[in-house]
């Protein structure tokens, strides 16, 4: 059996993180972070993370700002920006 893909989800809303992890935990290794600092720590500790989901609207910085910040250090993961704001 092949190794599970590692996914990081950054969102300041705990309920979103819990639901995401509960839904995908059987097929993927899921890491969740509530702030950019926590997300940076996961990326540094797990350089083999393949996909990063990130909320756009967070208190500390936007998802776009976070992705711009990590692009040079962690260029390989697929980056997916999420928003519930309409």
Buried (B, 14 or more C-beta within 10 A) or exposed (E): EEEEBBBBBBBBEEEBBEEBBEEBEEEBBBBBBBBBEBBBEBBEEEEEBBBBBBBBEBEEEBBEBBBEBBEEEBEEBEBEBBEEEE
